[in-house]
Amino acid sequence: MLKNYSSAPEFYLLGFHGSKELHDILFATFFFLYSVTVMGNMVIIVIVCVDKRLQSPMYFFLGHLSVLEILITSVAVPLMLRGLLLPGMQAMSLTACSAQLYLYLSLGTSELVLIGAMAVDRYVAVCNPLRYNIIMDSHTCIWVVIVSWVFGFLFQIWPVYATFQLTFCKSNVIDHFLCDRGQLLKLSCDDSLFTEFILFLMAVFIIVGSMIPTIISYTYIISTILKIPSASGRRKAFSTCASHFTFVVIGYGTCLFLYVKPKQTQAAEYNRVASLMVLVVTPFLNPFIFTLRNEKFIEAFRDVMKRCYQLLKD
């Protein structure tokens, strides 16, 4: 056995436990969810780009959210599917492991920042509609998206660097289907208590920090909607932010469940289930949450499909 696995060229991902039959069922399920996720979010991106009726801040942010969802799920799910098909553990180099963890955390951070910005956008639309086009102009929207992407990738440099500065001498087998930070900390023979505490504080900062504008925005939104005298007016106002609110509840709930805990080295099954929620379930639900009850998007989708049909027919 190697004395210090930090110098070893690779880690081994244990993946999912169970029989081959179970692995086949999981592969079929996750492959279906991943396919729908990629296709559904790609449809959103294409429709938002080609239809002039959707050239508004809300759909601009939704397009970038869909890009993030595709990237987040693609960071780990293809490797997970490969592990379900092939017998034994999946080898992953130290560089690939650190890259996967960095991309996973950076994209997730960017998404949380963008979700917070989308909440503020809905606040301006509902509570200050006359100044909406002035406040949320194209320049502001572009800068919001740039900041969310750049902040996410800069913020996670130190956490990933600190994780891989630890000495992994207990084993080089990760009991997960991806390079999970909690499982990596379990393999360390260093005293990682201080590092875990700093990582916990950083997780609290980014999640709670992006929750604050969301909570404040929706407090004002609900207060404004309740003051509208007609039921149809209240319904129309709430419909503009209902999909985002649903996504916020699912997204933040999952992140709090996975990251905001003082002890990062949770049980492997706990981390596996929580990671599946972030990587598979939430990205899968995104296209349905934002489009199924959105009449403007459905109308734009039908028109694009008609145009495509006409082009193929001609």
C-alpha positions as CSV (number, residue, x, y, z in Angstrom):
1,M,0.0,0.0,0.0
2,L,1.3,3.5,-0.8
3,K,2.3,5.5,2.2
4,N,1.1,8.8,0.7
5,Y,-1.7,8.7,-1.8
6,S,-1.4,12.4,-2.6
7,S,1.6,11.4,-4.8
8,A,-0.4,8.7,-6.5
9,P,-1.4,9.4,-10.1
10,E,-5.1,8.6,-9.7
11,F,-8.1,8.0,-7.5
12,Y,-10.7,5.3,-7.9
13,L,-14.4,6.1,-7.8
14,L,-16.4,3.4,-6.2
15,G,-19.7,4.6,-7.8
16,F,-22.9,2.8,-6.8
17,H,-23.2,-0.3,-4.8
18,G,-25.5,-3.2,-5.8
19,S,-25.9,-5.9,-8.4
20,K,-25.5,-5.5,-12.2
21,E,-29.3,-5.6,-12.6
22,L,-29.6,-2.6,-10.3
23,H,-26.8,-0.8,-12.2
24,D,-28.7,-1.4,-15.5
25,I,-31.9,0.1,-14.1
26,L,-29.9,3.1,-12.7
27,F,-28.2,3.6,-16.0
28,A,-31.4,3.6,-18.0
29,T,-33.1,6.0,-15.5
30,F,-30.2,8.4,-15.3
31,F,-29.5,8.3,-19.1
32,F,-33.2,9.2,-19.7
33,L,-33.0,12.1,-17.1
34,Y,-29.7,13.4,-18.5
35,S,-31.0,13.3,-22.1
36,V,-34.2,15.1,-21.3
37,T,-32.1,17.6,-19.2
38,V,-29.8,18.4,-22.1
39,M,-32.5,18.6,-24.8
40,G,-34.9,20.5,-22.6
41,N,-32.4,23.2,-21.6
42,M,-31.1,23.4,-25.2
43,V,-34.6,24.1,-26.4
44,I,-34.9,26.9,-23.9
45,I,-31.6,28.4,-25.1
46,V,-32.5,28.2,-28.8
47,I,-36.0,29.6,-28.4
48,V,-34.8,32.5,-26.2
49,C,-32.1,33.3,-28.8
50,V,-34.3,33.2,-31.9
51,D,-37.6,34.6,-30.8
52,K,-37.8,38.4,-30.5
53,R,-40.8,38.2,-28.0
54,L,-38.4,36.6,-25.5
55,Q,-35.8,39.3,-25.7
56,S,-36.3,40.5,-22.1
57,P,-34.2,40.3,-18.9
58,M,-36.1,37.4,-17.5
59,Y,-35.6,35.2,-20.5
60,F,-32.0,36.4,-20.9
61,F,-31.2,35.2,-17.4
62,L,-33.2,32.0,-18.0
63,G,-31.1,31.2,-21.1
64,H,-27.9,31.5,-19.0
65,L,-29.4,29.5,-16.2
66,S,-30.1,26.7,-18.8
67,V,-26.5,26.9,-20.0
68,L,-25.3,26.4,-16.4
69,E,-27.7,23.5,-15.8
70,I,-26.3,21.7,-18.9
71,L,-22.7,22.3,-17.8
72,I,-23.3,21.3,-14.2
73,T,-25.0,18.0,-15.1
74,S,-22.4,17.3,-17.8
75,V,-19.5,17.7,-15.4
76,A,-20.3,14.4,-13.6
77,V,-23.2,12.5,-15.1
78,P,-21.5,11.1,-18.3
79,L,-18.7,9.6,-16.0
80,M,-21.4,8.3,-13.7
81,L,-23.1,6.6,-16.6
82,R,-19.8,5.1,-17.7
83,G,-19.3,3.7,-14.2
84,L,-22.7,2.1,-14.2
85,L,-22.0,0.3,-17.5
86,L,-18.4,-0.9,-16.8
87,P,-17.6,-3.3,-14.0
88,G,-15.3,-2.3,-11.2
89,M,-14.1,1.1,-10.0
90,Q,-13.4,4.0,-12.3
91,A,-9.9,5.4,-12.3
92,M,-9.6,9.2,-12.3
93,S,-6.3,11.2,-12.3
94,L,-5.5,13.7,-9.6
95,T,-5.7,16.5,-12.2
96,A,-9.1,15.3,-13.5
97,C,-10.5,14.9,-10.0
98,S,-9.5,18.5,-9.0
99,A,-10.8,19.8,-12.4
100,Q,-14.2,18.1,-11.9
101,L,-14.5,19.3,-8.3
102,Y,-13.6,22.9,-9.4
103,L,-16.0,23.0,-12.3
104,Y,-18.8,21.4,-10.2
105,L,-18.4,24.0,-7.4
106,S,-17.8,27.0,-9.6
107,L,-20.8,26.4,-11.9
108,G,-23.0,25.8,-8.8
109,T,-21.8,29.1,-7.2
110,S,-22.4,31.0,-10.5
111,E,-25.9,29.5,-10.6
112,L,-26.7,30.6,-7.0
113,V,-25.6,34.2,-7.8
114,L,-27.7,34.2,-11.0
115,I,-30.8,32.9,-9.1
116,G,-30.4,35.8,-6.6
117,A,-30.2,38.2,-9.6
118,M,-33.3,36.7,-11.1
119,A,-35.2,37.3,-7.8
120,V,-34.2,41.0,-7.9
121,D,-35.3,41.1,-11.6
122,R,-38.7,39.8,-10.6
123,Y,-38.9,42.3,-7.7
124,V,-38.3,45.2,-10.1
125,A,-40.8,43.8,-12.6
126,V,-43.6,43.4,-10.0
127,C,-42.9,46.3,-7.6
128,N,-41.5,48.9,-9.9
129,P,-42.9,48.1,-13.4
130,L,-42.8,51.6,-14.8
131,R,-39.0,51.8,-14.3
132,Y,-38.3,48.2,-15.2
133,N,-36.9,48.8,-18.7
134,I,-34.7,51.6,-17.3
135,I,-33.3,49.6,-14.4
136,M,-32.9,46.3,-16.1
137,D,-31.5,47.5,-19.4
138,S,-29.3,45.3,-21.6
139,H,-26.1,46.8,-20.1
140,T,-27.1,45.9,-16.6
141,C,-28.2,42.4,-17.6
142,I,-24.9,41.7,-19.4
143,W,-22.9,42.8,-16.3
144,V,-25.0,40.7,-14.0
145,V,-24.3,37.6,-16.0
146,I,-20.6,38.4,-16.3
147,V,-20.3,39.0,-12.6
148,S,-22.1,35.7,-11.8
149,W,-19.8,33.7,-14.0
150,V,-16.6,35.4,-13.0
151,F,-17.5,35.4,-9.3
152,G,-18.3,31.7,-9.3
153,F,-15.0,30.7,-10.9
154,L,-12.9,33.0,-8.7
155,F,-14.7,32.2,-5.5
156,Q,-13.9,28.4,-5.7
157,I,-10.2,28.6,-6.4
158,W,-9.1,28.6,-2.8
159,P,-11.5,25.9,-1.5
160,V,-10.4,23.4,-4.2
161,Y,-6.7,24.4,-3.8
162,A,-7.0,23.9,0.0
163,T,-8.7,20.5,-0.5
164,F,-5.9,19.2,-2.7
165,Q,-3.1,20.5,-0.4
166,L,-4.1,17.8,2.1
167,T,-2.2,14.5,2.3
168,F,-4.3,11.5,1.2
169,C,-2.7,8.6,3.0
170,K,-5.6,6.5,4.1
171,S,-6.7,5.3,0.7
172,N,-7.2,6.4,-2.9
173,V,-10.7,5.0,-3.2
174,I,-13.5,7.6,-3.2
175,D,-16.9,6.1,-2.1
176,H,-18.8,8.2,-4.6
177,F,-19.6,8.6,-8.3
178,L,-17.7,11.9,-8.5
179,C,-14.8,13.6,-6.8
180,D,-16.8,14.7,-3.8
181,R,-15.0,17.0,-1.3
182,G,-16.5,15.4,1.7
183,Q,-15.2,12.0,0.7
184,L,-11.8,13.5,-0.2
185,L,-11.5,14.9,3.3
186,K,-12.2,11.5,4.7
187,L,-9.1,10.1,2.9
188,S,-6.9,12.8,4.4
189,C,-4.6,11.9,7.3
190,D,-4.0,15.6,8.1
191,D,-6.0,17.5,10.7
192,S,-8.6,19.0,8.4
193,L,-10.9,20.5,11.1
194,F,-9.9,24.1,10.4
195,T,-10.1,23.6,6.6
196,E,-13.6,22.1,7.1
197,F,-14.7,25.0,9.2
198,I,-13.5,27.6,6.6
199,L,-15.2,25.6,3.8
200,F,-18.4,25.6,5.9
201,L,-18.2,29.4,6.4
202,M,-17.6,29.9,2.7
203,A,-20.6,27.7,1.8
204,V,-22.7,29.7,4.3
205,F,-21.5,33.0,2.7
206,I,-22.4,32.1,-0.9
207,I,-25.7,30.3,-0.2
208,V,-27.0,32.6,2.5
209,G,-25.5,35.6,0.7
210,S,-27.5,34.8,-2.4
211,M,-30.6,33.9,-0.4
212,I,-30.8,37.3,1.3
213,P,-31.7,39.3,-1.8
214,T,-34.0,36.5,-2.8
215,I,-35.9,36.5,0.5
216,I,-36.1,40.3,0.6
217,S,-37.3,40.5,-3.1
218,Y,-40.0,37.9,-2.5
219,T,-41.1,39.6,0.7
220,Y,-41.7,42.8,-1.3
221,I,-43.2,40.9,-4.2
222,I,-45.8,39.1,-2.0
223,S,-46.6,42.3,-0.2
224,T,-47.2,44.1,-3.5
225,I,-49.3,41.3,-5.0
226,L,-51.6,41.1,-1.9
227,K,-52.3,44.9,-2.4
228,I,-53.7,44.3,-5.9
229,P,-57.5,44.6,-5.6
230,S,-58.6,42.2,-8.3
231,A,-58.0,38.4,-8.2
232,S,-57.1,38.3,-11.9
233,G,-54.5,41.0,-11.3
234,R,-53.0,39.1,-8.4
235,R,-52.9,35.9,-10.4
236,K,-51.2,37.6,-13.3
237,A,-48.6,39.2,-11.1
238,F,-47.8,36.0,-9.3
239,S,-47.6,34.0,-12.5
240,T,-44.6,36.2,-13.6
241,C,-42.5,34.9,-10.7
242,A,-44.1,31.5,-9.7
243,S,-41.7,29.4,-11.8
244,H,-38.6,31.2,-10.4
245,F,-40.0,30.9,-6.8
246,T,-40.5,27.1,-7.3
247,F,-36.9,26.8,-8.7
248,V,-35.6,28.8,-5.7
249,V,-37.2,26.5,-3.2
250,I,-35.9,23.4,-4.9
251,G,-32.4,24.8,-5.6
252,Y,-31.7,26.4,-2.2
253,G,-33.2,23.4,-0.3
254,T,-30.9,21.0,-2.1
255,C,-27.8,23.2,-1.6
256,L,-28.5,23.7,2.1
257,F,-29.0,19.9,2.4
258,L,-25.7,19.3,0.7
259,Y,-23.2,22.0,1.7
260,V,-24.3,24.0,4.8
261,K,-23.1,21.6,7.4
262,P,-20.2,22.0,9.8
263,K,-19.0,18.4,9.2
264,Q,-18.1,18.0,5.6
265,T,-17.3,14.3,5.9
266,Q,-20.9,13.0,5.9
267,A,-21.9,9.4,5.2
268,A,-21.3,8.4,1.6
269,E,-25.0,7.6,1.0
270,Y,-26.0,11.0,2.3
271,N,-23.6,12.7,-0.1
272,R,-24.6,10.5,-3.0
273,V,-28.3,11.2,-2.7
274,A,-27.7,15.0,-2.2
275,S,-25.4,15.1,-5.2
276,L,-28.0,13.3,-7.4
277,M,-30.5,16.0,-6.4
278,V,-28.0,18.8,-7.6
279,L,-26.7,17.0,-10.7
280,V,-29.7,15.1,-12.0
281,V,-33.0,16.1,-10.5
282,T,-32.8,19.9,-10.4
283,P,-31.4,20.3,-13.9
284,F,-34.1,17.8,-15.2
285,L,-36.9,19.9,-13.6
286,N,-35.7,23.2,-14.8
287,P,-37.2,23.1,-18.3
288,F,-40.6,22.0,-17.0
289,I,-40.7,24.5,-14.1
290,F,-39.9,27.5,-16.4
291,T,-41.9,26.5,-19.5
292,L,-45.0,24.4,-18.8
293,R,-47.2,27.2,-17.5
294,N,-45.4,30.0,-19.4
295,E,-47.8,30.9,-22.2
296,K,-45.4,33.3,-23.9
297,F,-42.7,30.7,-24.1
298,I,-45.1,28.0,-25.3
299,E,-46.4,30.3,-28.1
300,A,-42.8,31.1,-29.1
301,F,-42.0,27.4,-29.1
302,R,-44.9,26.6,-31.4
303,D,-44.0,29.3,-33.8
304,V,-40.4,28.1,-34.0
305,M,-41.6,24.5,-34.6
306,K,-43.9,25.8,-37.4
307,R,-41.0,27.6,-39.0
308,C,-38.8,24.6,-38.8
309,Y,-41.6,22.4,-40.3
310,Q,-42.1,24.9,-43.2
311,L,-38.3,24.9,-43.9
312,L,-38.2,21.1,-44.0
313,K,-41.3,21.0,-46.1
314,D,-39.9,23.4,-48.7
